[in-house]
Amino acid sequence: MNAPLESTLWDILGVIEPQRDDWLFRQRIIQELQDVVRTVPSLRGATVEPFGSFVSNLFTPWGDLDITVMLDYDSYISSAGKKRKLSLLGDVLRALKEKGGWWRLQFIPHAKVPILKFEKGRPAISGDISIDNLGGQMKSKCLFWLNQIDGRFRPLVLLVKEWAKTQNINSPKFGTLNSYSLSLLVLFHFQTCEPAIFPPLQAIYPTNLVDDLTGVRETAEKTIADLFHANIRRFIADRSRPVNRSSLSELFVSFLAKVEDPFEQPANTARTVSVRNLDRIQEVIQRTQLTILSPNLTWIDLHQLLVKPELSRVILFRKQNQNGSGQMMHPLPQQQLPQTRKHVHSPSAPVIAARVQSARPENQLRSRINGNHHIHGLSSNPKQGTYSNSAVPEESNPNKWSKQGMQQQQQQQRGDVTNSRQQLWRPRSQQS
């Protein structure tokens, strides 16, 4: 195990782990958007539901918030045509402008999935609004459920995403990888490492999940969820399979950059990557591996490689306090910190201050994950026939944001609802 790297990774996780306020901030944005949508006549009965990293519990405090407006089809699964989606997003845009408090509104009509981009709050986070994106929401729940198989998956995804932001290869707008693709890189690595940590997803859900999202929404989602959870429990209970005991640093060093969408075939989640950026992404990955494996590796090298300067200073400030001497044991020369342009995805000064004051100690985060590398189990709820992970905050439960959950929330501040969704993948070597 690479001890300096392992220690640094846990230091980073102690800063990028979302706090309760980060959950509440996103919930508040979702509720405010729901209030706006209720004022739009063409969206009568529609519900505002998150998806993406917030639902899969793979977000950082400064990550994007993906939201979809689900239209009312009397409980049946359907989807508006692209022309109607464009019209409805235009209605949302006008309503948000009239309401005020929503900044940098940008309508992207020609994307594969038309979206309305926004920024909200101070410090601001950015978000995307789409219409009837049930497939995206389902994929998010898939990743949330996969979190339960092994406790190393989520922290490695967070670390890979932070590294990619630092190396400027996590921006689909500029022809590099999106965060979903990065999550799939980690998923694929967990399936192909030796011994494998995840099974091929065909062993968990043997058909194309998107094709199974038909009929009554609640029924379809529950059927999918029940099968998915049953197979996850079967995989976890299999004592005959070899156990991968790699540390977080070993997994970080060994993960490979291969992107393929496991939940919908055929789909290319890396379609935003431009040809000229492919070589650059490969070069970044190779340079990262060479640096980490260097015998002359220093903590300065690691910080410059893995995190933005803003986060590096937070980590060093915390270490200074933990040292208790009032002085940093190894001060970081300011000239060695690369200067970066402020971006909505990077933590601002108030966020950094909050991280210093409220970030969880890394040993608490470590205990939540290391204690159960092999079996990070699902607990059953016999009354509902569903499963939940008690280690995950209630705010991260993806079922909270279904239409039924939103209706219950209106009645009693907070609601929870039956589980839903899932899907298939297998390594390319098995796809003949």
ROZARO-78979 format. One record per residue (C-alpha): residue in three letters; x, y negated, z negated; chain. Coordinates in pm, whole numbers, plus 50000, padded with zeros to 5 digits. Each point is the difference from the previous one (the first is absolute). Layout:
REM ROZARO-78979
REC,r,c1,c2,c3,c
REC,ALA,X,Y,Z,A
...
//
This chain:
REM ROZARO-78979
REC,r,c1,c2,c3,c
REC,MET,50000,50000,50000,A
REC,ASN,50121,49649,50084,A
REC,ALA,49983,49847,49651,A
REC,PRO,50045,49631,50101,A
REC,LEU,49735,50035,50270,A
REC,GLU,49761,50188,49770,A
REC,SER,50030,49730,49734,A
REC,THR,49956,49721,50254,A
REC,LEU,49690,50162,50151,A
REC,TRP,49836,50019,49659,A
REC,ASP,50095,49638,49933,A
REC,ILE,49828,49903,50325,A
REC,LEU,49690,50204,49917,A
REC,GLY,49975,49824,49667,A
REC,VAL,49955,49673,50189,A
REC,ILE,49789,50100,50302,A
REC,GLU,49750,50211,49804,A
REC,PRO,49662,49816,50011,A
REC,GLN,49868,49866,49671,A
REC,ARG,49638,49979,49888,A
REC,ASP,49979,49639,50119,A
REC,ASP,50098,50113,50350,A
REC,TRP,49706,50241,50005,A
REC,LEU,49759,49741,49865,A
REC,PHE,50118,49737,50250,A
REC,ARG,49919,50228,50292,A
REC,GLN,49667,50101,49851,A
REC,ARG,49911,49633,49968,A
REC,ILE,50081,49937,50366,A
REC,ILE,49783,50294,50104,A
REC,GLN,49710,49875,49788,A
REC,GLU,50034,49644,50134,A
REC,LEU,49992,50132,50356,A
REC,GLN,49692,50206,49916,A
REC,ASP,49832,49682,49874,A
REC,VAL,50081,49827,50329,A
REC,VAL,49878,50294,50211,A
REC,ARG,49664,49990,49821,A
REC,THR,49945,49653,50142,A
REC,VAL,50043,50120,50362,A
REC,PRO,49660,50099,50152,A
REC,SER,50157,50236,50255,A
REC,LEU,50167,50195,49717,A
REC,ARG,49695,50058,49783,A
REC,GLY,50050,50316,49793,A
REC,ALA,50371,50028,50084,A
REC,THR,50254,50088,49732,A
REC,VAL,50359,49882,49966,A
REC,GLU,50237,50289,49929,A
REC,PRO,50381,50015,49979,A
REC,PHE,50222,50254,50168,A
REC,GLY,50371,50025,50069,A
REC,SER,50265,49996,49730,A
REC,PHE,49765,49859,49734,A
REC,VAL,49775,50306,50026,A
REC,SER,50286,50247,50039,A
REC,ASN,50174,49842,49696,A
REC,LEU,50313,49935,50205,A
REC,PHE,50006,49620,49986,A
REC,THR,50242,49755,49846,A
REC,PRO,49891,49673,49833,A
REC,TRP,50076,49800,50316,A
REC,GLY,49866,50252,50249,A
REC,ASP,49716,49939,50246,A
REC,LEU,49637,50071,49917,A
REC,ASP,49801,50185,50267,A
REC,ILE,49621,49957,49988,A
REC,THR,49724,50136,50219,A
REC,VAL,49640,49879,50021,A
REC,MET,49782,50312,50020,A
REC,LEU,49668,49940,50173,A
REC,ASP,49673,50142,49870,A
REC,TYR,49890,50304,50201,A
REC,ASP,49752,50137,49743,A
REC,SER,50269,50226,49847,A
REC,TYR,50099,50151,50337,A
REC,ILE,50347,49983,50151,A
REC,SER,50015,49784,50308,A
REC,SER,50214,49723,50140,A
REC,ALA,49941,49677,50184,A
REC,GLY,50139,49962,50350,A
REC,LYS,50302,49777,50052,A
REC,LYS,49792,49716,50144,A
REC,ARG,49777,49992,49693,A
REC,LYS,50299,50025,49767,A
REC,LEU,50151,49694,50164,A
REC,SER,49674,49812,49957,A
REC,LEU,49968,50098,49634,A
REC,LEU,50360,49905,49923,A
REC,GLY,49926,49662,50156,A
REC,ASP,49705,49966,49761,A
REC,VAL,50227,50086,49706,A
REC,LEU,50259,49748,50119,A
REC,ARG,49743,49720,50011,A
REC,ALA,49865,50094,49656,A
REC,LEU,50349,50001,49845,A
REC,LYS,50082,49661,50150,A
REC,GLU,49675,49861,49863,A
REC,LYS,50065,50149,49655,A
REC,GLY,50356,49872,49978,A
REC,GLY,50288,50141,49797,A
REC,TRP,50099,50248,50271,A
REC,TRP,50320,49894,50177,A
REC,ARG,50186,50076,50323,A
REC,LEU,49692,50157,50154,A
REC,GLN,50097,50165,50328,A
REC,PHE,49771,50201,50227,A
REC,ILE,50181,50284,50185,A
REC,PRO,49742,50121,50255,A
REC,HIS,50229,50198,50232,A
REC,ALA,50147,50241,49745,A
REC,LYS,49905,50368,50022,A
REC,VAL,49797,49933,49685,A
REC,PRO,49884,49634,50013,A
REC,ILE,50081,49821,49676,A
REC,LEU,49968,49668,49824,A
REC,LYS,50314,49907,49807,A
REC,PHE,49994,49783,49687,A
REC,GLU,50199,49885,49701,A
REC,LYS,49850,49957,49657,A
REC,GLY,50112,49894,49654,A
REC,ARG,50303,49831,49853,A
REC,PRO,50250,50157,50040,A
REC,ALA,49837,50113,50323,A
REC,ILE,49958,50352,50123,A
REC,SER,49897,50068,50358,A
REC,GLY,49725,50228,50117,A
REC,ASP,49821,50141,50303,A
REC,ILE,49623,50030,50043,A
REC,SER,49854,50256,50242,A
REC,ILE,49653,50137,50074,A
REC,ASP,49887,50361,49942,A
REC,ASN,50352,50138,49951,A
REC,LEU,49889,50319,49827,A
REC,GLY,50285,50193,50161,A
REC,GLY,50257,49766,49845,A
REC,GLN,49832,50026,49662,A
REC,MET,49998,50378,50025,A
REC,LYS,50372,50015,50081,A
REC,SER,50068,49786,49695,A
REC,LYS,49815,50246,49779,A
REC,CYS,50200,50281,50158,A
REC,LEU,50323,49839,49884,A
REC,PHE,49850,49930,49658,A
REC,TRP,49916,50368,49957,A
REC,LEU,50346,50106,50122,A
REC,ASN,50146,49790,49719,A
REC,GLN,49865,50264,49765,A
REC,ILE,50213,50285,50136,A
REC,ASP,50334,49863,49890,A
REC,GLY,50092,49704,49783,A
REC,ARG,50297,49899,50216,A
REC,PHE,49796,49913,50309,A
REC,ARG,49861,49664,49887,A
REC,PRO,50326,49851,49862,A
REC,LEU,50192,50107,50310,A
REC,VAL,49740,49834,50224,A
REC,LEU,50026,49678,49797,A
REC,LEU,50380,50006,50019,A
REC,VAL,50007,50071,50374,A
REC,LYS,49756,49716,50066,A
REC,GLU,50206,49756,49790,A
REC,TRP,50320,50108,50175,A
REC,ALA,49835,49959,50342,A
REC,LYS,49884,49648,49913,A
REC,THR,50351,49912,49885,A
REC,GLN,50145,50131,50326,A
REC,ASN,49733,49821,50210,A
REC,ILE,49865,50318,50158,A
REC,ASN,49654,49984,49838,A
REC,SER,49821,49752,50223,A
REC,PRO,49777,50132,50281,A
REC,LYS,49945,49639,50106,A
REC,PHE,50367,49986,50100,A
REC,GLY,50019,50347,50152,A
REC,THR,50109,50209,49702,A
REC,LEU,49831,50257,49775,A
REC,ASN,49677,49944,49810,A
REC,SER,49961,50112,49639,A
REC,TYR,49773,50289,50090,A
REC,SER,50268,50143,50229,A
REC,LEU,50254,49971,49720,A
REC,SER,49768,50194,49770,A
REC,LEU,49973,50271,50266,A
REC,LEU,50379,50015,50025,A
REC,VAL,50012,50091,49633,A
REC,LEU,49713,50247,50041,A
REC,PHE,50179,50171,50289,A
REC,HIS,50321,50012,49799,A
REC,PHE,49816,50170,49713,A
REC,GLN,49872,50261,50246,A
REC,THR,50334,50071,50167,A
REC,CYS,50254,49974,49716,A
REC,GLU,50143,50323,49853,A
REC,PRO,49816,50135,49817,A
REC,ALA,49689,49819,50120,A
REC,ILE,49812,49787,49747,A
REC,PHE,49680,49963,50204,A
REC,PRO,49839,50270,50215,A
REC,PRO,49901,49940,50361,A
REC,LEU,49672,49815,49966,A
REC,GLN,49825,50266,50205,A
REC,ALA,50028,50209,49684,A
REC,ILE,49800,49734,49815,A
REC,TYR,49753,49897,50269,A
REC,PRO,49998,50225,50308,A
REC,THR,49806,49782,50245,A
REC,ASN,50001,49640,50120,A
REC,LEU,49844,49805,49719,A
REC,VAL,49893,49709,50218,A
REC,ASP,49785,50238,50203,A
REC,ASP,49831,50118,49680,A
REC,LEU,49885,49651,49900,A
REC,THR,49650,50037,50138,A
REC,GLY,49647,49998,49864,A
REC,VAL,49921,49870,49652,A
REC,ARG,50309,49819,49875,A
REC,GLU,49984,50113,49637,A
REC,THR,49947,50364,50098,A
REC,ALA,50277,50002,50260,A
REC,GLU,50249,49838,49766,A
REC,LYS,49919,50235,49712,A
REC,THR,50032,50308,50223,A
REC,ILE,50341,49885,50118,A
REC,ALA,50113,49904,49651,A
REC,ASP,49893,50330,49844,A
REC,LEU,50197,50204,50254,A
REC,PHE,50302,49774,49974,A
REC,HIS,50010,50015,49620,A
REC,ALA,49945,50376,49990,A
REC,ASN,50297,50058,50229,A
REC,ILE,50219,49755,49808,A
REC,ARG,49927,50189,49680,A
REC,ARG,50077,50328,50172,A
REC,PHE,50334,49866,50120,A
REC,ILE,50093,49865,49657,A
REC,ALA,49905,50329,49834,A
REC,ASP,50223,50207,50231,A
REC,ARG,50288,50102,49773,A
REC,SER,50171,50202,50271,A
REC,ARG,50113,49704,50207,A
REC,PRO,50351,49860,49943,A
REC,VAL,50015,49680,49799,A
REC,ASN,50183,49694,50131,A
REC,ARG,50176,49831,49708,A
REC,SER,50169,49720,50192,A
REC,SER,50039,49671,49818,A
REC,LEU,49852,49679,50134,A
REC,SER,50340,49886,50126,A
REC,GLU,50061,50331,50177,A
REC,LEU,49662,49975,50173,A
REC,PHE,50067,49639,50097,A
REC,VAL,50334,50088,50157,A
REC,SER,49864,50298,50191,A
REC,PHE,49675,49873,50144,A
REC,LEU,49992,49980,50380,A
REC,ALA,49830,49749,50225,A
REC,LYS,49732,50189,50190,A
REC,VAL,49656,49850,50053,A
REC,GLU,49682,50177,50095,A
REC,ASP,49642,49947,49883,A
REC,PRO,49894,50311,49807,A
REC,PHE,49637,49904,49968,A
REC,GLU,49887,49932,50356,A
REC,GLN,50130,50167,50313,A
REC,PRO,50117,49864,50232,A
REC,ALA,50098,49673,49835,A
REC,ASN,50325,49807,49984,A
REC,THR,50027,49789,49688,A
REC,ALA,50334,49867,50125,A
REC,ARG,49850,49862,50320,A
REC,THR,50093,49647,49886,A
REC,VAL,50371,50086,50008,A
REC,SER,50163,49841,50303,A
REC,VAL,50261,50189,50201,A
REC,ARG,50272,49749,49915,A
REC,ASN,49933,50051,49629,A
REC,LEU,50031,50380,50005,A
REC,ASP,50380,49983,50011,A
REC,ARG,50002,49737,49726,A
REC,ILE,49780,50211,49772,A
REC,GLN,50223,50301,50058,A
REC,GLU,50308,49789,49929,A
REC,VAL,49848,49872,49674,A
REC,ILE,49924,50355,49884,A
REC,GLN,50351,50121,50087,A
REC,ARG,50165,49699,49837,A
REC,THR,49793,50052,49685,A
REC,GLN,50105,50364,49974,A
REC,LEU,50367,49920,50062,A
REC,THR,49999,49724,49740,A
REC,ILE,49828,50210,49734,A
REC,LEU,50239,50292,50057,A
REC,SER,50309,49778,49993,A
REC,PRO,50248,50085,49719,A
REC,ASN,50054,49626,49952,A
REC,LEU,49631,49925,49946,A
REC,THR,49928,49710,49763,A
REC,TRP,49677,49882,49841,A
REC,ILE,50033,49683,50211,A
REC,ASP,49992,50218,50313,A
REC,LEU,49690,50178,49874,A
REC,HIS,49813,49680,49918,A
REC,GLN,50080,49843,50337,A
REC,LEU,49890,50319,50170,A
REC,LEU,49679,50078,49811,A
REC,VAL,49837,49680,49876,A
REC,LYS,49957,49634,50085,A
REC,PRO,50218,49752,49806,A
REC,GLU,49695,49883,49803,A
REC,LEU,49941,50348,49859,A
REC,SER,50370,50057,49944,A
REC,ARG,50006,49700,49767,A
REC,VAL,49700,50132,49808,A
REC,ILE,50168,50336,49949,A
REC,LEU,50323,49836,49887,A
REC,PHE,49812,49771,49763,A
REC,ARG,49834,50301,49840,A
REC,LYS,50332,50179,49966,A
REC,GLN,50144,49692,49835,A
REC,ASN,49719,50006,49743,A
REC,GLN,50039,50373,49944,A
REC,ASN,50373,49955,49951,A
REC,GLY,49919,49755,49721,A
REC,SER,50328,49815,50034,A
REC,GLY,49854,49695,50168,A
REC,GLN,50239,50055,50289,A
REC,MET,49979,50226,50300,A
REC,MET,50250,50282,49986,A
REC,HIS,50062,49967,50376,A
REC,PRO,49887,49658,50126,A
REC,LEU,49897,49995,50363,A
REC,PRO,50181,49731,50201,A
REC,GLN,49743,49773,50160,A
REC,GLN,50193,49991,50327,A
REC,GLN,49953,50376,50035,A
REC,LEU,49622,49967,50002,A
REC,PRO,49876,49973,50358,A
REC,GLN,49768,49705,50049,A
REC,THR,49655,50098,50118,A
REC,ARG,49702,49802,50116,A
REC,LYS,49703,49995,49766,A
REC,HIS,49719,50220,50119,A
REC,VAL,49659,50087,49869,A
REC,HIS,50118,50360,49952,A
REC,SER,50290,49896,49776,A
REC,PRO,49941,49917,49635,A
REC,SER,49980,49628,49925,A
REC,ALA,50136,49831,49689,A
REC,PRO,49680,50051,49792,A
REC,VAL,49994,50366,50094,A
REC,ILE,50365,50037,49906,A
REC,ALA,49932,49837,49665,A
REC,ALA,49710,50237,49943,A
REC,ARG,50221,50296,50090,A
REC,VAL,50259,49894,49745,A
REC,GLN,49741,49966,49725,A
REC,SER,49765,50288,50072,A
REC,ALA,50166,50266,50217,A
REC,ARG,49982,50338,49832,A
REC,PRO,50328,50138,49862,A
REC,GLU,50146,50243,50248,A
REC,ASN,50013,50278,49744,A
REC,GLN,49620,49985,49965,A
REC,LEU,49961,50023,50377,A
REC,ARG,50257,50278,50009,A
REC,SER,49809,50203,49740,A
REC,ARG,49679,49970,50201,A
REC,ILE,50169,50163,50298,A
REC,ASN,50288,50222,49890,A
REC,GLY,49803,50190,49740,A
REC,ASN,49812,50193,50268,A
REC,HIS,50207,50018,50316,A
REC,HIS,49845,50325,50111,A
REC,ILE,49644,49986,49872,A
REC,HIS,49850,49655,49974,A
REC,GLY,49656,50145,49964,A
REC,LEU,49647,49913,50083,A
REC,SER,49751,50014,49716,A
REC,SER,49652,50122,50082,A
REC,ASN,49674,49834,49915,A
REC,PRO,49743,50282,49979,A
REC,LYS,49709,49758,49989,A
REC,GLN,50084,49836,50331,A
REC,GLY,50195,50280,50162,A
REC,THR,50283,49756,50070,A
REC,TYR,50360,49954,49892,A
REC,SER,50191,49708,49861,A
REC,ASN,50353,49917,49898,A
REC,SER,50001,49866,49647,A
REC,ALA,50340,49838,50053,A
REC,VAL,49859,49765,50262,A
REC,PRO,49816,49682,49891,A
REC,GLU,49627,50004,50057,A
REC,GLU,50045,49701,50230,A
REC,SER,50187,50227,50244,A
REC,ASN,49721,50255,50032,A
REC,PRO,49911,49982,50371,A
REC,ASN,49645,50120,49935,A
REC,LYS,49926,49684,49807,A
REC,TRP,49974,49812,50328,A
REC,SER,49745,50214,50184,A
REC,LYS,49661,49846,50074,A
REC,GLN,49842,50183,49708,A
REC,GLY,50280,49883,49772,A
REC,MET,49954,49641,50110,A
REC,GLN,49629,50022,49929,A
REC,GLN,50068,50138,49652,A
REC,GLN,50255,49729,49943,A
REC,GLN,49740,49733,50067,A
REC,GLN,49787,50155,49724,A
REC,GLN,50263,50063,49736,A
REC,GLN,50322,49805,50078,A
REC,ARG,50193,50315,50083,A
REC,GLY,49899,50321,50178,A
REC,ASP,50146,50330,50106,A
REC,VAL,49866,50243,50250,A
REC,THR,50044,50342,50150,A
REC,ASN,50329,50083,50170,A
REC,SER,50046,50006,50375,A
REC,ARG,50213,50079,50310,A
REC,GLN,50313,50167,50139,A
REC,GLN,50196,50154,50292,A
REC,LEU,50264,50205,50177,A
REC,TRP,50360,49990,50102,A
REC,ARG,50277,50242,50080,A
REC,PRO,50364,49943,50094,A
REC,ARG,50071,49968,50370,A
REC,SER,50177,50336,50000,A
REC,GLN,49662,50159,49933,A
REC,GLN,49810,49798,50260,A
REC,SER,50034,50201,50315,A
//
